[in-house]
Amino acid sequence: QEVAVPPIADGRAEGATVTVRVLLAPQAGSRVRLTVLALREVKAVNYFSKVPQILPVSVAELGIPGVTAPAPQTTLDSTCRTGLLQVDGHPVGLRITGPVADAVARQPLSVALCDPGSLTLGAGSHDLLATPGRTTGIDLDRLILSSAPAPTAPAPAASPTSPAPAIRTLSQGRTHLRLQVARSSSSFWLVLGESRNSGWTATIAGGHALGASRTVDGYANGWLVRPTDLVPGSGPVTVTLDWTPQHKVWIALGLSALGIILCLALLVLTRGPVQDAAHDDHAQLAAPWSAAGPLLSRRARVVTVLISGLAAAGVIAPVAGLLVGLVVAIALWRPGGRALLSLGTAAAIGVSALYVLELQIRYRFPSKLDWPQHFAKVVGLTWIGVALFAVDAVVQWLRDRQVASRRE
């Protein structure tokens, strides 16, 4: 039966509920299924992503007058369950015991083998696979495997170890650390509490690199420093930890800055006519919305439209390919159509930049690895701007080449 739910007022208190009565025609059966067909969207800002999201439908309780539920259990049914855990691909029977109140409150429960002697693991590695809690309603978050200790020979006396050398941080940034490490006569581990990555390098003053890091504590970068790695002398040594991928970023930023400076220099130096030695004529700045040179041949125009559209469709999306192909066709067949390329580039990238700024100012997304994911809606628009910019440059190059070939 499909029924309409009366309007529900929003509650202001946390956990507020509203009782709603829905009239149904008499029906016989043993099972009842509730399906939500439509809803009124209510949005809230996600605590993590800071992006508005639609809240789910929340039904606190369902009841049918005249139908009584069985008395609630106080303890969990200790039936043997075989669908919760697999060891090496074989199901293992488990009993979950504990108060129902603890289960509802997601507190720890006791887990034990149905048959204590049913699981025997030999030496070596084994695979433990727990069924997701969303499927079974029970989350196996922590299991402890134990056995009686095997008889062994008496453990040898522990050898004395030297205390860890003292470390002092001389300077620290997001991509580097400069440390002062006390000299030690024995080997020691130098550990950087960042997720292990081959991009991190450790170098001792004097140019001696410690080589590739090793995983320490399950995640961190660690370098084994031996006395032979230290430069001869007395007193502490200086160790530099460096995130080497950042070097490429600095190079890219430097090249970008150099490109901007060159563009500004061209704007200043080419305000007046500049002699073009190749053709013995004059070159000067031109408006970006007007095309220079004659129209391309029909064959060149068709090929340019097809290549640009197919490239945009393959790199961005099919819809983007159609849009780029249409804009390029207009720009090539109409003398004033170049404005669509140049102004379209500025509009696409400008709108994307304004969208990013508006969201960042409103929600203040933290600078984390997933920061770009907040602006996924304008990724395609930005790529369309890049595609139009590239096509504009290629078309102008083809026109200049056509003019040069006619002169020759």
C-alpha positions as CSV (number, residue, x, y, z in Angstrom):
1,Q,0.0,0.0,0.0
2,E,1.3,3.5,-0.9
3,V,0.3,6.2,1.6
4,A,1.2,9.8,2.2
5,V,2.9,10.9,5.4
6,P,1.6,14.0,7.0
7,P,3.9,17.1,7.2
8,I,6.5,16.7,9.9
9,A,7.8,19.7,11.8
10,D,11.6,19.9,12.3
11,G,12.6,19.4,15.9
12,R,15.3,21.6,17.3
13,A,16.5,19.5,20.2
14,E,19.1,16.8,19.6
15,G,17.5,13.4,19.0
16,A,14.0,14.9,18.9
17,T,11.3,12.6,17.5
18,V,7.8,13.2,16.2
19,T,5.0,10.6,16.3
20,V,3.2,10.2,13.0
21,R,0.1,8.0,12.5
22,V,-0.5,6.5,9.0
23,L,-3.8,4.7,8.2
24,L,-3.5,1.5,6.3
25,A,-6.2,-0.8,4.9
26,P,-6.7,-4.1,6.7
27,Q,-4.1,-6.6,5.6
28,A,-3.1,-10.1,6.6
29,G,0.5,-11.2,6.8
30,S,3.4,-12.1,9.0
31,R,6.1,-9.7,7.7
32,V,6.0,-6.0,7.2
33,R,8.3,-4.0,4.9
34,L,8.6,-0.2,4.9
35,T,9.9,1.5,1.8
36,V,10.5,5.3,1.5
37,L,9.4,6.4,-2.0
38,A,9.9,10.2,-1.6
39,L,11.4,12.6,0.9
40,R,11.8,16.3,1.8
41,E,15.5,17.1,1.5
42,V,17.1,18.4,4.6
43,K,20.8,19.3,4.4
44,A,23.5,19.7,7.0
45,V,27.2,20.5,6.7
46,N,29.3,17.3,6.9
47,Y,31.6,17.6,9.9
48,F,34.6,16.2,7.9
49,S,34.3,17.5,4.3
50,K,32.4,20.7,5.3
51,V,30.2,20.2,2.3
52,P,26.4,20.3,2.6
53,Q,24.9,16.8,2.3
54,I,21.3,15.4,2.3
55,L,20.5,13.8,5.7
56,P,19.2,10.3,5.6
57,V,15.6,9.3,6.5
58,S,15.5,8.6,10.3
59,V,12.8,6.3,11.7
60,A,13.2,5.8,15.4
61,E,10.5,3.2,15.9
62,L,7.7,1.4,14.0
63,G,4.6,0.1,15.7
64,I,1.2,-1.4,14.7
65,P,-1.7,-1.1,17.1
66,G,-2.9,-4.5,18.3
67,V,0.4,-6.2,17.4
68,T,2.7,-6.8,20.3
69,A,6.4,-7.6,20.1
70,P,7.9,-10.5,22.1
71,A,9.6,-9.6,25.4
72,P,13.1,-8.2,24.7
73,Q,16.1,-10.4,25.5
74,T,18.5,-9.3,28.1
75,T,21.4,-11.5,26.9
76,L,22.5,-12.4,23.4
77,D,21.5,-15.7,21.9
78,S,24.6,-17.9,22.2
79,T,23.9,-19.8,19.0
80,C,27.0,-20.9,17.1
81,R,27.5,-18.5,14.1
82,T,29.6,-19.7,11.1
83,G,29.2,-16.6,8.9
84,L,31.4,-14.2,10.9
85,L,34.9,-15.3,10.4
86,Q,37.0,-17.3,8.0
87,V,40.5,-18.6,8.6
88,D,42.5,-19.6,5.5
89,G,39.2,-19.6,3.5
90,H,37.4,-22.0,5.9
91,P,34.4,-20.8,8.1
92,V,35.0,-20.8,11.8
93,G,32.1,-21.2,14.3
94,L,31.9,-18.5,16.9
95,R,29.7,-17.7,19.9
96,I,29.0,-14.1,20.7
97,T,27.9,-13.6,24.3
98,G,27.1,-10.6,26.4
99,P,24.3,-8.3,27.5
100,V,22.0,-7.0,24.8
101,A,22.4,-3.5,26.2
102,D,26.2,-3.7,25.5
103,A,25.5,-4.8,22.0
104,V,23.1,-1.9,21.3
105,A,25.6,0.5,22.8
106,R,28.4,-1.0,20.6
107,Q,30.4,-2.1,23.6
108,P,32.8,-5.0,23.5
109,L,31.3,-8.5,23.6
110,S,32.9,-11.9,24.3
111,V,33.9,-14.0,21.3
112,A,34.8,-17.6,21.6
113,L,35.1,-20.7,19.5
114,C,32.1,-22.9,19.4
115,D,34.4,-25.9,19.6
116,P,37.7,-24.9,21.4
117,G,39.6,-27.7,19.7
118,S,38.3,-26.9,16.2
119,L,41.0,-24.4,15.2
120,T,44.6,-25.4,15.0
121,L,47.1,-23.2,13.3
122,G,50.6,-24.4,12.3
123,A,53.7,-22.4,11.9
124,G,53.7,-19.6,9.2
125,S,51.3,-17.0,8.1
126,H,47.5,-17.4,8.0
127,D,44.6,-15.3,6.6
128,L,41.8,-14.1,9.0
129,L,38.9,-12.6,7.1
130,A,36.0,-11.1,9.1
131,T,32.6,-10.5,7.4
132,P,31.7,-6.8,7.2
133,G,29.5,-5.7,10.1
134,R,27.0,-4.0,7.7
135,T,26.2,-7.5,6.4
136,T,25.9,-9.4,9.7
137,G,25.2,-6.7,12.2
138,I,28.3,-7.7,14.3
139,D,31.7,-6.0,13.9
140,L,34.7,-8.2,14.6
141,D,37.1,-5.3,15.3
142,R,39.6,-7.1,17.5
143,L,40.4,-10.8,17.9
144,I,43.0,-12.2,20.2
145,L,44.6,-15.5,19.3
146,S,46.4,-17.3,22.1
147,S,47.9,-20.7,22.8
148,A,49.9,-22.5,25.5
149,P,53.6,-21.6,25.3
150,A,55.7,-24.2,23.6
151,P,58.6,-25.6,25.7
152,T,61.8,-23.8,24.9
153,A,65.3,-23.6,26.2
154,P,66.1,-21.0,28.8
155,A,66.4,-17.5,27.2
156,P,70.0,-16.2,27.1
157,A,70.8,-13.2,29.2
158,A,70.1,-9.9,27.5
159,S,73.1,-8.1,26.2
160,P,73.6,-4.6,27.5
161,T,72.5,-1.9,25.0
162,S,73.7,1.7,24.8
163,P,71.1,4.4,25.4
164,A,69.6,6.2,22.4
165,P,71.6,9.3,21.4
166,A,70.1,12.6,22.2
167,I,68.6,14.5,19.2
168,R,68.0,18.3,19.0
169,T,66.0,19.9,16.2
170,L,67.9,22.7,14.6
171,S,65.3,23.7,12.0
172,Q,62.0,22.2,10.8
173,G,59.7,22.8,7.8
174,R,57.0,20.9,6.0
175,T,59.5,19.2,3.7
176,H,62.7,19.1,5.7
177,L,64.2,18.7,9.1
178,R,67.8,19.5,10.3
179,L,68.8,17.6,13.3
180,Q,71.8,17.6,15.7
181,V,72.4,14.0,16.8
182,A,74.8,13.1,19.6
183,R,77.7,10.9,18.5
184,S,77.3,7.2,19.5
185,S,79.8,4.4,19.6
186,S,77.1,1.8,18.6
187,S,74.5,1.6,15.9
188,F,71.1,3.2,16.4
189,W,67.8,3.8,14.5
190,L,66.9,7.3,13.4
191,V,63.1,7.3,13.0
192,L,61.0,9.9,11.3
193,G,57.3,9.8,12.3
194,E,56.0,10.2,8.7
195,S,54.4,7.5,6.6
196,R,57.2,5.5,5.0
197,N,58.0,6.8,1.5
198,S,61.1,6.5,-0.6
199,G,60.9,10.2,-1.2
200,W,62.3,10.9,2.3
201,T,66.1,10.9,2.4
202,A,68.6,11.2,5.3
203,T,72.0,12.8,4.8
204,I,74.7,13.3,7.4
205,A,76.7,16.5,7.2
206,G,79.6,15.9,4.9
207,G,77.5,14.4,2.1
208,H,77.1,10.9,3.4
209,A,73.6,9.6,2.5
210,L,72.1,6.9,4.7
211,G,70.4,5.1,1.8
212,A,66.7,4.0,1.5
213,S,64.6,4.1,4.6
214,R,63.0,1.0,6.1
215,T,59.6,0.6,7.7
216,V,59.7,1.1,11.5
217,D,56.7,0.8,13.9
218,G,54.6,-0.4,11.0
219,Y,54.5,2.9,9.2
220,A,57.4,5.3,9.8
221,N,60.7,5.9,8.0
222,G,63.7,4.5,9.7
223,W,67.4,4.6,9.0
224,L,70.0,2.4,10.7
225,V,72.9,4.6,11.6
226,R,76.2,2.8,12.2
227,P,79.3,4.3,13.7
228,T,81.1,4.0,10.3
229,D,78.4,6.3,8.8
230,L,79.5,9.2,11.0
231,V,82.1,11.6,9.8
232,P,85.4,11.3,11.8
233,G,85.7,13.7,14.7
234,S,84.1,14.3,18.1
235,G,80.9,16.0,19.2
236,P,77.4,15.8,17.6
237,V,76.7,15.4,13.9
238,T,74.2,17.1,11.8
239,V,71.6,15.0,9.9
240,T,69.2,16.5,7.2
241,L,65.9,14.8,6.4
242,D,64.6,16.0,3.1
243,W,61.3,15.3,1.1
244,T,62.9,15.1,-2.3
245,P,59.7,15.3,-4.4
246,Q,59.4,18.9,-3.3
247,H,62.5,19.7,-5.4
248,K,60.4,19.1,-8.6
249,V,57.7,21.4,-7.2
250,W,60.2,24.2,-6.6
251,I,61.5,23.8,-10.1
252,A,58.0,23.9,-11.6
253,L,57.2,27.0,-9.6
254,G,60.4,28.6,-10.7
255,L,59.7,27.9,-14.3
256,S,56.2,29.2,-13.9
257,A,57.5,32.4,-12.4
258,L,60.1,32.7,-15.2
259,G,57.3,32.3,-17.8
260,I,55.3,35.0,-16.2
261,I,58.3,37.4,-16.2
262,L,59.0,36.6,-19.8
263,C,55.3,37.3,-20.7
264,L,55.5,40.6,-18.9
265,A,58.7,41.5,-20.6
266,L,57.2,40.8,-24.0
267,L,54.3,43.1,-23.1
268,V,56.6,45.9,-22.2
269,L,59.1,45.4,-25.0
270,T,56.6,44.9,-27.9
271,R,54.4,47.8,-27.3
272,G,55.6,49.3,-30.5
273,P,56.4,47.6,-33.8
274,V,59.2,45.1,-33.6
275,Q,61.2,44.2,-36.7
276,D,60.8,40.6,-37.8
277,A,64.0,39.7,-39.5
278,A,62.6,36.5,-41.1
279,H,60.0,38.2,-43.3
280,D,61.3,41.8,-43.2
281,D,58.0,43.1,-41.8
282,H,56.7,44.3,-38.5
283,A,55.1,42.3,-35.7
284,Q,53.0,43.8,-32.9
285,L,50.6,42.8,-30.2
286,A,47.1,41.9,-31.4
287,A,43.7,41.6,-29.8
288,P,43.1,38.0,-28.6
289,W,39.5,38.0,-29.9
290,S,40.5,38.7,-33.6
291,A,42.2,36.2,-35.8
292,A,45.4,37.1,-37.7
293,G,45.9,35.7,-41.2
294,P,43.5,34.2,-43.7
295,L,41.1,31.3,-43.1
296,L,42.6,27.8,-43.2
297,S,41.8,25.5,-46.0
298,R,38.6,23.5,-45.7
299,R,40.6,20.3,-45.2
300,A,42.7,21.8,-42.5
301,R,39.6,23.1,-40.7
302,V,37.8,19.8,-40.8
303,V,40.8,17.9,-39.6
304,T,41.4,20.5,-36.8
305,V,37.8,20.2,-35.6
306,L,37.8,16.4,-35.6
307,I,41.2,16.1,-33.8
308,S,40.4,18.7,-31.1
309,G,36.9,17.2,-30.5
310,L,38.1,13.6,-30.3
311,A,41.1,14.6,-28.0
312,A,38.8,16.5,-25.6
313,A,36.3,13.6,-25.6
314,G,39.0,11.1,-24.8
315,V,40.8,13.2,-22.1
316,I,37.8,15.0,-20.5
317,A,34.4,13.6,-21.4
318,P,32.3,13.0,-24.5
319,V,30.2,16.0,-23.8
320,A,33.3,18.1,-23.5
321,G,34.5,16.8,-26.9
322,L,31.2,17.9,-28.5
323,L,31.5,21.4,-26.9
324,V,35.1,21.9,-27.9
325,G,34.5,20.7,-31.4
326,L,31.6,23.1,-31.9
327,V,33.5,26.1,-30.5
328,V,36.5,25.3,-32.7
329,A,34.3,24.9,-35.8
330,I,32.7,28.3,-35.2
331,A,36.1,29.9,-34.6
332,L,37.5,28.4,-37.9
333,W,34.6,29.1,-40.2
334,R,33.8,32.7,-39.0
335,P,36.5,35.4,-38.9
336,G,35.3,36.7,-35.5
337,G,34.9,33.3,-34.0
338,R,38.3,33.3,-32.4
339,A,36.7,35.2,-29.5
340,L,35.0,32.0,-28.5
341,L,38.4,30.4,-28.1
342,S,40.2,33.1,-26.2
343,L,37.3,34.4,-24.2
344,G,36.0,30.9,-23.6
345,T,39.4,30.0,-22.1
346,A,39.3,32.9,-19.7
347,A,35.7,32.3,-18.8
348,A,36.1,28.5,-18.1
349,I,39.2,28.9,-16.0
350,G,37.9,32.1,-14.3
351,V,34.6,30.5,-13.3
352,S,36.5,27.5,-11.9
353,A,38.8,29.7,-9.9
354,L,35.9,31.7,-8.5
355,Y,34.1,28.4,-7.5
356,V,37.2,27.2,-5.7
357,L,37.7,30.5,-3.8
358,E,34.0,30.7,-2.9
359,L,33.9,27.2,-1.4
360,Q,37.2,27.6,0.4
361,I,36.2,30.9,2.0
362,R,32.8,29.5,3.0
363,Y,33.9,26.2,4.4
364,R,37.7,26.6,5.1
365,F,38.7,23.2,3.9
366,P,41.8,21.9,5.7
367,S,45.0,21.5,3.7
368,K,45.0,17.7,3.4
369,L,45.7,15.2,0.7
370,D,42.0,15.1,-0.3
371,W,41.7,18.9,-0.6
372,P,41.2,18.9,-4.4
373,Q,38.3,16.5,-4.1
374,H,36.1,19.2,-2.7
375,F,36.1,21.0,-6.1
376,A,35.5,18.0,-8.4
377,K,32.5,19.7,-10.0
378,V,34.7,22.2,-12.0
379,V,37.5,19.8,-13.0
380,G,35.9,19.2,-16.4
381,L,35.2,23.0,-16.9
382,T,38.9,23.7,-16.1
383,W,40.1,21.1,-18.7
384,I,37.8,22.6,-21.3
385,G,39.5,26.0,-20.7
386,V,42.9,24.3,-21.2
387,A,41.7,22.6,-24.3
388,L,40.4,25.8,-25.9
389,F,43.6,27.6,-25.0
390,A,45.7,24.8,-26.7
391,V,43.5,24.8,-29.8
392,D,43.7,28.6,-30.1
393,A,47.5,28.4,-30.1
394,V,47.5,25.6,-32.7
395,V,45.1,27.4,-35.0
396,Q,47.1,30.6,-34.9
397,W,50.3,28.6,-35.6
398,L,48.6,27.0,-38.6
399,R,47.5,30.4,-39.9
400,D,51.0,31.8,-39.6
401,R,52.4,28.8,-41.3
402,Q,50.0,29.2,-44.2
403,V,51.0,32.8,-44.6
404,A,54.7,31.9,-44.5
405,S,54.2,29.2,-47.2
406,R,52.4,31.6,-49.5
407,R,55.2,34.1,-49.2
408,E,57.8,31.5,-50.1
